[in-house]
Amino acid sequence: MAPFELHAGDLVVRAFRASDAGELVRARDDAEISRWSNSSPVPYTLADAREFIDLATAGLADGRAYGGAVTAAATGALVGSVVLHSVDPEAHTAEIGYWSAPWARGHRVTERAGRALLEWGFHRLGLARVDWRAAVGNHASRLTGLRLGFTVAGVVPAHRRPRDGARVDEWFGWLLPGQLTPPGWEVPDWVRRTAYAFGRPPPTLPAGPVTLRPPAERDVPGLAGTMADPDSIRWFGGSSRPARLAEYVRTDVPALWARGEEAVFAVADRDDACAGTIDVRVRCADPAVGEIGCVVAPDARGRGYATEALRAVSAWSFAALGLRRLEWRAELGNPGSRRVAEKAGFTIEGVAQAGLGRDDGRHDCWVAALLPVATTGKRGAA
Ligand SMILES: CC(C)(COP(=O)(O)OP(=O)(O)OC[C@H]1O[C@@H](n2cnc3c(N)ncnc32)[C@H](O)[C@@H]1OP(=O)(O)O)[C@@H](O)C(=O)NCCC(=O)NCCS
């Protein structure tokens, strides 16, 4: 049988050869692959490369895997790898795996080679579904998967990483025949931009008298005091237990960021003391929309902190995340919250009946919204 070979424009997807071992080491002994790969040993040695090539060759021979090296058609240079592995010939399913060499990143090599291999898999193997997985936080891989048409459906927690036994959360997705995107297809702007933003460390945003920065454990005592305040409990809810808040800061906030679901900022005063928090949550059912929540410490109220924080977070949400609409919900009877939204340029659109869920049931609320165009020329909108 002729070795596997597939032409994809200026790229070729072909079986790995023994002579690829040196280049394989150069490509895979790389910080990004070490960080995100499930199986790549760290460091990656020549012995690892040879063992991998033997396994890949065996997989091709017995029909468990197809694909292999991605090379430049013009030069033959190795630029990455795409593989359909875990092929189940009875269920007609497979899983895609890919990486690109550090020197080839940013040129859509994986997307183009992946599209050719997937098309081949659907037509030649009659695949009925291809699965996709990536470690939560690997936004470059997720973006590549989305551009190929994969539906990223959710998070599988505590997956055991074969390489070192560590437990990592994984995104899971699938592609069905007919869902493969055509060349040049692009995800919506806000999907692309949220991937760029959440794929990098959280920023620090100037906001007039305050600074918005990632919450830290040193903020927990202040936050506990803020959350224990009767008005915070009445209008905001949430726990004021220091242990829970410490866990929230240490675990939940970074996890929400890694998943691209929510950005949580501490509102820090001039002495870097935490005067509250503000967060923007990307709406799951409509990821062009962000929902904002904010709480300010009782002794820091009345100084315009919430308004300035809201202006800054709104400007960032439009510029960095590409969101098309921001919502602020203020419970009826909480005119202070409504006023913050108005001062930051939000339009009160009306009352949503039972629009706010709390531990004690659902409450009516004002819905205020801001669109990107409305921020132009407003303070803090640059
Ligand atoms: C994921 C990977 C295979 C993508 O391959 P590639 O051929 O370089 O992909 P692209 O050229 O299409 O670039 C991917 C996109 O992610 C973006 N991106 C890059 N780094 C990013 C990051 N840290 N966060 C978010 N997005 C990022 C790029 O800007 C690019 O988008 P653009 O085309 O709009 O500029 C490659 O980055 C890689 O090998 N990573 C390490 C190994 C890995 O993660 N494999 C997948 C395991 S599931």
The ligand as an SDF file (V2000), in Angstrom:
LIG
                    3D

 48 50  0  0  0  0  0  0  0  0999 V2000
   -3.0330   25.4270   18.0950 C   0  0  0  0  0  0  0  0  0  0  0  0
   -2.0910   25.4330   16.9010 C   0  0  0  0  0  0  0  0  0  0  0  0
   -2.0370   24.0160   16.3570 C   0  0  0  0  0  0  0  0  0  0  0  0
   -2.6240   26.3840   15.8300 C   0  0  0  0  0  0  0  0  0  0  0  0
   -1.8470   26.2080   14.6740 O   0  0  0  0  0  0  0  0  0  0  0  0
   -1.5120   27.3810   13.6080 P   0  0  0  0  0  0  0  0  0  0  0  0
   -1.3610   26.7360   12.3050 O   0  0  0  0  0  0  0  0  0  0  0  0
   -0.3810   28.1810   14.0990 O   0  0  0  0  0  0  0  0  0  0  0  0
   -2.8650   28.2050   13.6570 O   0  0  0  0  0  0  0  0  0  0  0  0
   -3.2130   29.6320   13.0120 P   0  0  0  0  0  0  0  0  0  0  0  0
   -2.1350   30.1410   12.1420 O   0  0  0  0  0  0  0  0  0  0  0  0
   -4.5350   29.4280   12.3460 O   0  0  0  0  0  0  0  0  0  0  0  0
   -3.3410   30.5520   14.2840 O   0  0  0  0  0  0  0  0  0  0  0  0
   -4.2970   30.2820   15.2640 C   0  0  0  0  0  0  0  0  0  0  0  0
   -5.0010   31.5380   15.7000 C   0  0  0  0  0  0  0  0  0  0  0  0
   -4.8490   31.5970   17.1290 O   0  0  0  0  0  0  0  0  0  0  0  0
   -4.3670   32.8800   17.5070 C   0  0  0  0  0  0  0  0  0  0  0  0
   -3.5310   32.7300   18.6980 N   0  0  0  0  0  0  0  0  0  0  0  0
   -2.2230   32.4710   18.7640 C   0  0  0  0  0  0  0  0  0  0  0  0
   -1.8250   32.4030   20.0580 N   0  0  0  0  0  0  0  0  0  0  0  0
   -2.9290   32.6400   20.7900 C   0  0  0  0  0  0  0  0  0  0  0  0
   -3.2030   32.7040   22.1690 C   0  0  0  0  0  0  0  0  0  0  0  0
   -2.2550   32.5240   23.0960 N   0  0  0  0  0  0  0  0  0  0  0  0
   -4.4580   32.9650   22.5590 N   0  0  0  0  0  0  0  0  0  0  0  0
   -5.4420   33.1420   21.6710 C   0  0  0  0  0  0  0  0  0  0  0  0
   -5.2570   33.0820   20.3540 N   0  0  0  0  0  0  0  0  0  0  0  0
   -4.0190   32.8460   19.9200 C   0  0  0  0  0  0  0  0  0  0  0  0
   -3.5880   33.3730   16.3270 C   0  0  0  0  0  0  0  0  0  0  0  0
   -3.4910   34.7870   16.3420 O   0  0  0  0  0  0  0  0  0  0  0  0
   -4.4180   32.8450   15.1680 C   0  0  0  0  0  0  0  0  0  0  0  0
   -5.5220   33.7010   14.8920 O   0  0  0  0  0  0  0  0  0  0  0  0
   -5.4640   34.7570   13.6140 P   0  0  0  0  0  0  0  0  0  0  0  0
   -5.2800   33.9000   12.3880 O   0  0  0  0  0  0  0  0  0  0  0  0
   -6.8140   35.4150   13.6480 O   0  0  0  0  0  0  0  0  0  0  0  0
   -4.3220   35.6850   13.8850 O   0  0  0  0  0  0  0  0  0  0  0  0
   -0.6600   25.9130   17.2980 C   0  0  0  0  0  0  0  0  0  0  0  0
   -0.7580   27.1710   17.9620 O   0  0  0  0  0  0  0  0  0  0  0  0
    0.0890   24.9360   18.2050 C   0  0  0  0  0  0  0  0  0  0  0  0
    0.7730   24.0420   17.7130 O   0  0  0  0  0  0  0  0  0  0  0  0
   -0.0130   25.0850   19.5280 N   0  0  0  0  0  0  0  0  0  0  0  0
    0.6820   24.1890   20.4620 C   0  0  0  0  0  0  0  0  0  0  0  0
    0.1690   22.7370   20.3740 C   0  0  0  0  0  0  0  0  0  0  0  0
   -1.3190   22.6510   20.5230 C   0  0  0  0  0  0  0  0  0  0  0  0
   -1.9080   23.3980   21.2750 O   0  0  0  0  0  0  0  0  0  0  0  0
   -1.9540   21.7050   19.7920 N   0  0  0  0  0  0  0  0  0  0  0  0
   -3.3740   21.5090   19.8940 C   0  0  0  0  0  0  0  0  0  0  0  0
   -3.6480   20.6170   21.0250 C   0  0  0  0  0  0  0  0  0  0  0  0
   -5.3880   20.3530   21.1950 S   0  0  0  0  0  0  0  0  0  0  0  0
  1  2  1  0
  2  3  1  0
  2  4  1  0
  2 36  1  0
  4  5  1  0
  5  6  1  0
  6  7  2  0
  6  8  1  0
  6  9  1  0
  9 10  1  0
 10 11  2  0
 10 12  1  0
 10 13  1  0
 13 14  1  0
 14 15  1  0
 15 16  1  0
 15 30  1  0
 16 17  1  0
 17 18  1  0
 17 28  1  0
 18 19  1  0
 18 27  1  0
 19 20  2  0
 20 21  1  0
 21 22  1  0
 21 27  2  0
 22 23  1  0
 22 24  2  0
 24 25  1  0
 25 26  2  0
 26 27  1  0
 28 29  1  0
 28 30  1  0
 30 31  1  0
 31 32  1  0
 32 33  2  0
 32 34  1  0
 32 35  1  0
 36 37  1  0
 36 38  1  0
 38 39  2  0
 38 40  1  0
 40 41  1  0
 41 42  1  0
 42 43  1  0
 43 44  2  0
 43 45  1  0
 45 46  1  0
 46 47  1  0
 47 48  1  0
M  END
$$$$
